[in-house]
Amino acid sequence: MLAGLEVILGIIALFIGIALGYYVRKQKALSEINSAEARAQKIVNEAKAQEKETVIKAQEKALVIIEEAKREETRRYRELNEFQKRLEKRETTFSQKLLELQDKQQKLYDKVNQIEEAKEKIIAIRKEQLAKLEKIAQMTKDEAKEILMNNVEGEIKDALLSRVKKLEQESTSELEEKTKAMLAITMQRLAPTYTAEVTTTTVDLPNDEMKGRIIGREGRNIRAIENLTGVEIIVDDTPNVITISGFSMIRRHLAKRALEKLILDGRIHPTKIEDAIEEAKKELALDIKKAGEEAMYDVGVTGFDPKLVQILGRLKYRTSYGQNILSHSVQVAHLCSLLADQLGADVTIAKKAGLLHDIGKAVDHEVQGTHPEIGKNIGQKFNLQPEVINAIATHH
């Protein structure tokens, strides 16, 4: 009986233990769930706070960027406005000079007309005087001349011979002058190309936004280019184009090459500008050397000092009266060769003299003196033949 009761009590205790264990685990699980929900809510609240703070910061940063963009736009507008004023001032100056030139031209035309009128009056007066003399003498001009010559021929024979000799000398001198003039005309006709005298070069841009980048912040880029190349960069309203202004063609080509490199690279700042200009200088030096060598090959001369070849090549970037000087020099060399061959003179010396006759113009903007004087000094420096030096010094 007691054993059965113990079994029953054991079973009851077991059920009570199981129930208590279940209750405890249930309470613990509820506690963990509540704790997890609290943590999740905390994370959500923190995320919302961070999101709000991020939005506020983004809005503040956007406002700063907008303000900077407005200031940059204002600055660029001011710079472009200043360039526009400079351009307008330059146009005004050009217009004034053009008006002055037109006024001088009109005065010159008036003087020419006055001279022509005076010539016509003189001719009319001479005709009138001859008519009066013929009327007074009752003979024609030819009759009077014949009588006069018959009367004085014996008395002034020596004087007449002297006069004839003088006239012969004058005729010879006049013939020489005409020959020189004909040679000059022939030389001009042989020249293959003529170009207008210009002092500007243009550079094409991919877009107008590139103008602002070339100008740079507060104009520092454009000033760097102008200072390093010695030219003036003109930025106006012409779409996708900037203009390089300067009297030296070499400097303009140097600036153009450097700008084209910068535009292609896309990075434009003072340091990059210096690198581009140095690279352009090296390329231009090679181009000048090649031009000198090609001119020598075209004419058929050799033996020039490399430095003299470099000076000769510089003539590719010089013009005179609308004509490229290097092309002109090559044509003169060919003409001198033809003349020397006809006259039995030294053809090689004639070619060298013709090719180098304007060599002084390659550096006349850097050295004092006329280009024949400068050319003579260059010839002496490089030990050219005396005949060549003399031709250079006396061709004008």
C-alpha positions in Angstrom: 0.0 0.0 0.0 2.8 2.4 0.9 4.8 1.4 -2.1 1.8 2.4 -4.4 1.5 5.7 -2.6 5.1 6.5 -3.1 4.8 5.8 -6.8 1.8 8.1 -7.0 3.6 10.8 -5.2 6.6 10.4 -7.4 4.5 10.7 -10.5 2.8 13.8 -9.1 6.2 15.3 -8.2 7.4 14.6 -11.7 4.4 16.4 -13.3 4.9 19.3 -11.0 8.6 19.5 -11.9 7.8 19.4 -15.6 5.2 22.1 -15.2 7.5 24.3 -13.2 10.3 23.8 -15.8 7.9 24.7 -18.6 6.8 27.8 -16.8 10.4 28.9 -16.0 11.5 28.4 -19.7 8.4 30.2 -20.9 9.1 33.2 -18.7 12.8 33.2 -19.8 11.8 33.1 -23.4 9.3 35.9 -23.0 12.0 37.9 -21.3 14.5 37.3 -24.1 11.8 38.3 -26.7 11.0 41.5 -24.9 14.8 42.3 -24.7 15.3 41.6 -28.4 12.3 43.8 -29.3 13.7 46.6 -27.1 17.1 46.3 -28.8 15.5 46.2 -32.2 13.5 49.3 -31.5 16.6 51.0 -30.2 18.4 50.2 -33.4 15.5 51.5 -35.5 15.4 54.7 -33.5 19.2 55.2 -33.9 19.0 54.5 -37.6 16.2 57.1 -38.0 18.3 59.6 -36.1 21.4 58.9 -38.2 19.3 59.1 -41.4 17.9 62.5 -40.4 21.4 63.7 -39.5 22.8 62.5 -42.9 20.0 64.2 -44.8 20.7 67.5 -42.9 24.5 67.2 -43.6 23.8 66.4 -47.3 21.5 69.5 -47.6 24.2 71.7 -45.9 26.9 70.3 -48.3 24.6 70.9 -51.3 24.1 74.5 -50.2 27.8 75.0 -49.9 28.4 73.6 -53.4 25.7 75.8 -54.8 27.2 78.9 -53.2 30.6 78.0 -54.5 29.2 77.4 -58.0 27.5 80.8 -57.9 30.7 82.5 -56.8 32.7 80.8 -59.5 30.1 81.7 -62.1 30.2 85.4 -60.9 34.0 85.4 -61.1 34.1 83.9 -64.6 31.5 86.3 -65.8 33.6 89.1 -64.4 36.7 87.8 -66.1 34.9 87.4 -69.4 33.5 90.8 -69.1 37.0 92.3 -68.6 38.2 90.4 -71.7 35.3 91.8 -73.6 36.2 95.3 -72.6 39.8 94.8 -73.6 38.6 93.5 -77.0 36.3 96.5 -77.5 39.1 98.8 -76.6 41.4 97.1 -79.1 38.7 97.3 -81.8 38.2 101.0 -81.1 42.0 101.5 -81.6 42.0 99.5 -84.8 39.1 101.5 -86.1 40.9 104.8 -85.4 44.0 103.6 -87.1 42.0 102.5 -90.1 40.3 105.9 -90.3 43.7 107.6 -90.2 45.0 105.3 -92.9 42.0 106.0 -95.1 42.5 109.7 -94.6 46.2 109.4 -95.6 45.3 107.3 -98.6 42.8 109.9 -99.7 45.4 112.7 -99.3 47.8 110.7 -101.4 45.2 110.2 -104.1 44.6 113.9 -104.1 48.3 114.7 -104.5 48.6 112.2 -107.4 45.6 113.9 -109.1 47.2 117.3 -108.6 50.5 116.0 -110.1 48.7 114.6 -113.1 46.9 117.9 -113.6 50.1 119.8 -113.4 51.7 117.5 -116.0 48.9 118.0 -118.4 49.2 121.8 -117.9 52.9 121.7 -118.6 52.4 119.6 -121.8 49.8 122.1 -122.9 52.0 125.1 -122.2 55.0 123.5 -124.1 52.7 122.8 -127.1 51.5 126.4 -127.0 55.1 127.7 -126.8 56.2 125.6 -129.7 53.3 126.8 -131.8 54.2 130.4 -131.0 57.8 129.9 -131.9 57.0 128.3 -135.2 54.6 131.1 -136.0 57.3 133.8 -135.2 60.1 132.0 -137.1 57.8 131.1 -140.1 59.2 127.6 -140.0 58.6 124.2 -138.5 60.4 122.8 -135.6 62.2 120.3 -137.8 63.3 123.0 -140.3 64.7 125.1 -137.4 66.6 122.2 -136.0 68.2 121.4 -139.4 69.4 124.9 -140.0 70.8 125.1 -136.5 72.6 121.8 -136.8 74.1 122.8 -140.2 75.4 126.1 -138.8 77.0 124.8 -135.6 78.1 121.3 -136.6 81.6 122.3 -137.6 82.1 124.6 -134.6 81.0 122.2 -131.8 82.0 118.9 -133.2 84.1 118.1 -130.2 81.2 119.1 -127.9 78.9 116.8 -129.8 81.2 113.9 -129.5 81.5 114.5 -125.8 77.7 114.6 -125.6 77.3 111.4 -127.5 79.7 109.6 -125.2 77.8 110.9 -122.2 74.5 109.7 -123.7 76.0 106.3 -124.3 77.1 106.0 -120.7 73.6 107.1 -119.6 72.1 104.5 -121.9 74.3 101.8 -120.4 73.4 102.8 -116.9 69.7 102.9 -117.8 70.1 99.4 -119.4 71.6 98.1 -116.2 68.8 99.5 -114.1 66.2 98.0 -116.4 68.0 94.6 -116.3 68.0 94.7 -112.5 64.3 95.6 -112.5 63.5 92.7 -114.9 65.5 90.3 -112.7 63.5 91.5 -109.7 60.2 90.9 -111.5 61.4 87.5 -112.6 62.3 86.5 -109.0 58.9 87.6 -107.8 57.2 85.6 -110.5 59.2 82.5 -109.6 58.0 82.6 -106.0 55.4 79.9 -105.6 53.4 81.1 -102.6 52.3 84.4 -101.1 50.6 84.9 -97.8 48.9 87.8 -96.3 50.8 89.6 -93.6 49.1 88.5 -90.4 49.9 88.8 -86.8 47.3 86.3 -85.4 46.8 82.6 -85.3 43.6 80.7 -84.2 43.2 77.6 -82.1 40.1 75.4 -82.4 38.4 74.4 -79.1 36.2 71.3 -78.5 33.7 73.5 -76.7 33.3 77.0 -75.1 33.7 75.5 -71.6 37.4 75.1 -72.5 37.8 78.9 -72.7 37.2 79.2 -69.0 39.7 76.4 -68.3 42.4 78.1 -70.4 41.8 81.4 -68.6 42.0 79.7 -65.3 41.2 80.9 -61.8 41.7 84.7 -61.7 43.4 84.4 -65.1 46.4 82.6 -63.9 46.6 80.1 -66.7 46.3 82.6 -69.5 48.9 84.8 -67.9 51.3 81.9 -67.6 50.9 81.1 -71.3 51.4 84.7 -72.3 54.5 85.2 -70.1 56.2 82.0 -71.3 55.5 82.5 -75.0 55.5 86.3 -75.4 52.2 86.4 -77.2 48.7 87.7 -76.3 45.8 85.3 -75.9 42.5 86.8 -77.1 39.3 85.2 -75.8 36.1 86.7 -77.3 32.6 85.6 -78.2 33.6 83.6 -81.3 32.3 80.0 -80.7 34.9 77.3 -80.0 37.9 79.5 -81.0 40.6 81.5 -79.3 43.1 83.8 -81.0 46.9 84.1 -80.5 48.2 87.6 -81.3 51.9 88.5 -81.8 54.3 89.8 -84.4 56.6 86.8 -84.2 55.3 83.8 -86.2 57.6 81.5 -84.2 56.1 82.6 -80.9 52.6 82.2 -82.2 53.3 78.7 -83.5 54.9 77.8 -80.1 51.9 79.0 -78.2 49.5 77.2 -80.6 51.4 73.8 -80.3 51.4 74.1 -76.5 47.7 75.0 -76.3 46.8 72.1 -78.6 48.7 69.7 -76.3 47.0 71.1 -73.2 43.5 70.8 -74.8 44.2 67.2 -75.8 45.5 66.3 -72.3 42.7 68.1 -70.5 44.8 69.1 -67.5 45.4 72.9 -67.6 47.4 74.5 -64.8 50.7 76.5 -64.5 52.9 73.4 -64.0 51.3 71.5 -66.9 51.6 74.7 -69.1 55.3 74.9 -68.5 55.7 71.2 -69.5 53.6 71.7 -72.6 55.6 74.7 -73.7 58.9 73.0 -73.2 57.8 70.0 -75.2 56.5 72.4 -78.0 59.8 74.2 -78.1 61.6 70.9 -78.7 59.2 70.0 -81.5 59.5 73.4 -83.1 63.3 73.2 -83.0 63.2 69.9 -84.9 60.7 71.4 -87.4 63.0 74.4 -88.0 66.0 72.1 -88.5 64.1 70.0 -90.9 63.0 73.1 -92.9 66.6 74.2 -93.3 67.7 70.8 -94.4 64.9 70.5 -96.9 65.7 74.0 -98.4 69.4 72.9 -98.8 68.3 69.6 -100.5 65.9 71.5 -102.8 68.6 73.9 -103.9 71.3 71.2 -104.1 74.0 72.6 -101.6 75.8 70.9 -98.7 78.4 71.6 -96.1 76.6 74.1 -93.9 77.3 74.2 -90.2 74.3 72.7 -88.3 73.8 76.0 -86.4 73.6 77.8 -89.8 71.1 75.2 -91.0 69.0 76.0 -87.8 69.1 79.7 -88.6 68.1 79.1 -92.2 65.1 77.0 -91.1 63.9 79.9 -89.0 63.1 81.8 -92.2 60.1 79.3 -92.6 58.4 81.4 -89.9 59.2 84.8 -91.4 57.3 86.7 -94.1 58.2 89.9 -96.0 55.6 91.8 -98.1 53.3 88.8 -97.9 55.9 86.2 -99.1 57.4 83.4 -97.0 61.1 84.3 -96.8 62.4 80.7 -96.9 60.4 79.9 -100.1 61.6 83.2 -101.6 65.2 82.3 -100.8 64.9 78.9 -102.4 63.5 80.5 -105.6 66.3 83.1 -105.6 68.9 80.3 -105.3 67.4 78.5 -108.4 67.4 81.8 -110.3 71.0 82.5 -109.4 71.9 79.0 -110.5 70.4 79.6 -113.9 72.1 83.0 -114.3 75.5 81.6 -113.2 75.2 78.8 -115.7 74.5 81.2 -118.5 77.3 83.5 -117.6 79.8 80.8 -116.9 80.1 81.6 -113.2 80.5 79.3 -110.2 77.0 77.7 -109.9 77.5 76.4 -106.3 78.6 79.8 -105.0 75.6 81.4 -106.8 73.2 78.9 -105.2 74.6 79.5 -101.7 74.5 83.3 -102.2 70.9 83.1 -103.4 69.8 80.8 -100.6 71.5 82.9 -97.8 70.9 86.4 -99.2 68.1 87.1 -96.6 69.6 85.0 -93.7 69.9 88.2 -91.6 66.1 88.4 -91.5 66.0 85.2 -89.4 67.4 87.1 -86.4 66.9 90.8 -87.3 64.3 91.2 -84.6 66.8 90.0 -82.0 70.0 91.7 -83.3 70.7 95.4 -84.0 71.4 96.4 -87.6 70.0 96.0 -91.1 69.4 92.4 -92.4 72.3 92.7 -94.9 74.7 93.7 -92.1 73.5 91.0 -89.9 73.7 88.4 -92.7 77.3 89.5 -93.4 78.2 88.9 -89.8 76.6 85.5 -89.9 78.5 84.6 -93.0 81.8 85.6 -91.4 81.0 83.7 -88.3 80.4 80.4 -90.2 83.4 81.0 -92.6 81.4 81.2 -95.8 83.2 82.0 -99.1 84.0 85.7 -99.6 81.9 85.8 -102.7 78.8 84.6 -100.8 79.4 87.0 -97.9 79.8 89.9 -100.4 76.5 88.9 -102.1 74.7 88.8 -98.7 76.1 92.2 -97.7 75.4 94.0 -101.0 72.2 92.5 -102.4 70.2 95.7 -101.4 
